Amino acid sequence: MPLTKFQSEIARLLAPNRSPESHLAGGAAIHIAPNSRRYSNDLDYFNDSEERVAQSFATDRDTLLQNGFDVEIGMTQPGFVRATVSRGEESTKIEWAHDSAWRFMPPIPSLAAGYMLHPIDLAINKLLALVGRDEPRDFLDILDLNERELPLGAMCWAAAGKDPGFTPRSILEILRRRGKYRPEDFARLDLKSPVNLPDLKQKWLKSLEQAEAFILSRPPDEIGCLYYSPSLSKFVEPSSDQESTSDVVVHFGRPGGVLPRLKENR
């Protein structure tokens, strides 16, 4: 897994402290996947309230100290704590943060981390991160998530439900201004292998084109939803033909997340 051995050890150590209300999220949760292309710089633990942030940090700090780690606080404020955790020459950043409990799916159990944000919510959050900041790491993550988790158009469509201040079209327009990177931008990242910029660019342009076509094909009253296929047991990006749409159900998020419903027989 593309967490470092040190990060993986810490994640396993803190796993018993996790719950659906305090779970691993962010880049570390995305890059636990064995086919990820980059290493995460830190571990991010999301919590459903400011009070839980403080409780989570206190419990995790005690666990770390009791197991021979040093914990140096870098920043603390209501709803957020950042610390550097070290042992000998090894170190990593850990952040405990308050994040909205509104999500598409409930957090999932994980042997490696206790509880993690569901991959579909990791993808939507990462897309909104790329909308809000022009970071090469987010760009790479979205390209990978587009291939293995959910196509870009469906992510844009659902992200408008996570942040109703956006529409799928406004999200897409911001994304069109992303992807203008140089080799040195990726040199700062800890990657498993070098990137091919022309290849990335072509994949990005194709993804944007396909995303626009998908957004234009969907009815406005479904903005902000995901589409779940009971027969495939996964979220999909349906095409506009009847055969494709007959096997999908719309799936909207809510506080705490919700499991997809099955297609009703009529």
C-alpha positions in Angstrom: 0.0 0.0 0.0 1.3 3.5 -0.8 1.4 4.6 2.8 4.9 4.6 4.2 5.6 1.7 6.6 5.8 4.3 9.4 2.4 5.8 8.4 0.9 2.3 8.1 2.2 1.4 11.6 0.6 4.5 13.1 -2.7 3.9 11.3 -2.9 0.3 12.6 -2.0 1.5 16.1 -4.8 4.2 16.1 -7.3 1.9 14.4 -9.1 0.9 17.7 -9.7 4.6 18.4 -11.7 5.1 15.1 -15.4 5.0 14.7 -18.0 6.1 12.0 -17.8 9.6 13.6 -13.9 9.7 13.7 -12.4 8.1 10.6 -9.4 8.2 8.3 -10.0 10.4 5.2 -8.1 12.6 2.8 -5.2 11.6 0.7 -4.1 8.8 3.1 -7.4 7.0 2.8 -7.3 7.3 -1.0 -3.7 6.0 -1.2 -4.3 3.0 1.0 -5.4 1.5 -2.4 -2.6 -0.7 -3.7 -2.9 0.8 -7.2 -2.4 4.4 -6.1 0.4 6.3 -7.8 1.6 8.5 -5.0 2.4 8.6 -1.3 0.5 10.8 1.1 2.3 13.4 3.2 0.1 12.9 6.2 -2.7 11.1 8.0 -6.1 12.9 8.1 -8.7 12.0 10.7 -12.1 13.6 10.1 -14.5 14.0 13.0 -18.2 14.9 12.9 -18.0 17.7 15.5 -15.4 20.1 17.0 -15.8 18.4 20.4 -15.0 15.0 18.8 -11.8 16.5 17.3 -10.5 17.4 20.8 -11.5 14.0 22.1 -10.0 12.1 19.2 -6.7 14.0 19.4 -6.4 13.5 23.2 -7.1 9.7 22.8 -4.7 9.3 19.9 -2.0 11.3 21.6 -2.2 9.1 24.7 -2.0 6.0 22.5 1.0 7.3 20.6 2.9 8.4 23.7 2.3 5.1 25.4 3.8 3.3 22.4 7.0 5.3 22.3 6.1 8.0 19.8 6.8 11.7 20.2 3.9 14.1 19.4 4.7 17.8 18.7 1.7 20.0 18.2 2.1 22.4 15.3 -1.3 24.1 15.3 -4.4 23.8 17.4 -7.7 25.7 17.2 -11.4 24.7 17.7 -12.1 21.9 15.3 -8.5 21.4 14.1 -5.2 20.0 15.4 -2.0 19.4 13.4 0.9 17.5 14.9 4.1 15.9 13.9 4.5 12.4 15.1 8.0 11.0 15.2 10.1 8.1 16.5 13.8 8.2 16.0 14.5 9.5 12.4 11.0 8.8 11.1 8.1 11.3 11.2 4.8 12.2 9.6 2.2 14.8 10.0 -1.2 14.0 11.4 -4.3 16.2 11.3 -7.5 15.9 13.2 -10.2 18.0 11.7 -13.9 18.7 11.9 -15.7 17.9 8.6 -19.4 17.9 7.8 -21.3 14.7 8.6 -23.2 15.1 5.3 -22.0 12.4 3.0 -23.3 10.0 0.4 -22.3 6.7 2.2 -21.5 5.7 5.8 -17.8 5.3 6.7 -16.6 1.8 6.2 -14.6 -0.5 8.5 -11.0 -1.0 7.6 -8.5 -3.5 8.9 -5.7 -1.1 8.2 -7.2 2.0 9.8 -10.3 1.1 11.9 -12.8 3.2 10.0 -12.4 5.1 6.7 -14.5 7.5 4.7 -16.2 5.6 1.9 -14.3 5.7 -1.4 -17.1 7.5 -3.1 -17.0 10.3 -0.6 -13.3 10.4 -0.8 -13.6 11.0 -4.5 -16.2 13.7 -4.2 -14.2 15.5 -1.5 -11.1 15.3 -3.6 -12.9 16.8 -6.6 -14.1 19.7 -4.4 -10.5 20.1 -3.2 -9.3 20.5 -6.8 -12.0 23.0 -7.4 -10.9 25.0 -4.4 -7.1 24.8 -5.0 -4.9 24.2 -8.0 -2.7 21.5 -6.7 -0.9 18.9 -8.8 -1.5 16.2 -6.2 -5.2 16.7 -6.4 -5.1 16.7 -10.2 -3.3 13.3 -10.2 -5.7 11.9 -7.6 -8.8 12.9 -9.7 -7.4 11.4 -12.8 -6.8 8.1 -10.9 -10.2 8.2 -9.3 -11.8 8.9 -12.6 -10.5 5.6 -13.9 -11.0 3.4 -10.9 -13.8 4.9 -8.8 -16.2 7.1 -10.7 -16.0 9.0 -14.0 -15.4 12.8 -13.8 -18.9 13.8 -15.0 -20.6 11.8 -12.3 -18.3 13.3 -9.7 -19.2 16.8 -10.9 -22.9 16.0 -10.8 -22.7 14.6 -7.3 -20.4 17.3 -5.9 -23.1 19.9 -6.4 -25.1 17.9 -3.7 -22.1 18.1 -1.3 -21.7 21.8 -1.9 -25.0 23.3 -3.2 -23.2 26.6 -3.9 -22.0 25.0 -7.1 -23.7 23.5 -10.1 -22.2 20.7 -12.1 -21.5 23.2 -14.9 -19.8 25.7 -12.7 -17.6 22.9 -11.2 -16.7 21.8 -14.7 -15.8 25.4 -15.8 -13.4 25.7 -12.9 -11.9 22.3 -13.7 -11.2 23.5 -17.3 -8.7 25.9 -15.8 -6.8 23.1 -14.0 -4.2 20.8 -15.5 -1.7 23.4 -16.6 1.3 22.0 -14.9 5.0 21.7 -15.5 7.4 18.8 -14.7 8.8 20.6 -11.6 5.3 20.7 -10.2 5.2 16.9 -10.0 8.9 16.7 -8.9 7.8 17.8 -5.4 5.5 14.9 -5.0 6.5 11.4 -3.7 5.4 9.3 -6.7 5.8 5.6 -7.3 6.9 6.4 -10.9 7.4 9.5 -13.0 4.4 11.1 -14.8 4.1 11.5 -18.5 2.7 15.1 -19.0 1.4 14.7 -22.6 -0.4 11.5 -21.6 -1.9 13.2 -18.5 -3.0 16.2 -20.6 -4.8 14.0 -23.2 -6.5 12.0 -20.5 -7.6 15.2 -18.8 -9.0 16.8 -21.9 -10.9 13.6 -22.8 -12.3 13.4 -19.3 -13.5 17.0 -19.5 -15.2 16.3 -22.8 -17.0 13.2 -21.5 -18.0 15.0 -18.3 -19.7 17.8 -20.3 -21.6 15.3 -22.4 -22.8 13.5 -19.2 -23.8 16.7 -17.5 -25.9 17.8 -20.5 -27.6 14.5 -20.6 -29.0 14.5 -17.1 -32.3 16.0 -15.8 -32.0 19.1 -13.6 -34.2 17.6 -10.8 -31.4 15.0 -10.2 -28.6 17.5 -9.7 -26.5 16.5 -6.7 -27.2 12.7 -6.8 -25.1 9.6 -7.5 -26.4 6.7 -9.6 -26.2 3.2 -8.2 -26.5 0.0 -10.2 -27.9 -2.8 -8.0 -26.9 -5.4 -10.6 -23.2 -4.2 -10.6 -23.3 -3.3 -6.9 -21.5 0.0 -7.5 -22.0 3.6 -8.4 -21.9 4.3 -12.2 -22.2 7.0 -14.8 -25.2 6.0 -16.8 -25.6 6.9 -20.4 -28.8 8.5 -21.8 -30.1 5.3 -23.4 -33.0 3.5 -21.8 -31.1 0.2 -21.3 -28.4 2.0 -19.2 -30.8 4.0 -17.1 -33.2 1.1 -16.4 -30.7 -0.5 -14.0 -29.8 2.5 -11.9 -31.4 4.2 -8.9 -30.7 7.8 -7.8 -28.8 8.2 -4.5 -28.7 11.4 -2.5 -26.5 12.1 0.5 -27.6 13.0 4.0 -26.0 13.5 7.4 -24.2 10.3 8.3 -24.5 8.9 4.8 -27.0 6.2 3.7 -26.8 2.9 1.9 -28.2 2.7 -1.6 -31.7 1.5 -1.9 -32.6 -1.4 -4.2 -34.4 -0.9 -7.5 -38.2 -1.1 -6.8 -40.1 -3.7 -8.8 -43.1 -2.3 -10.6 
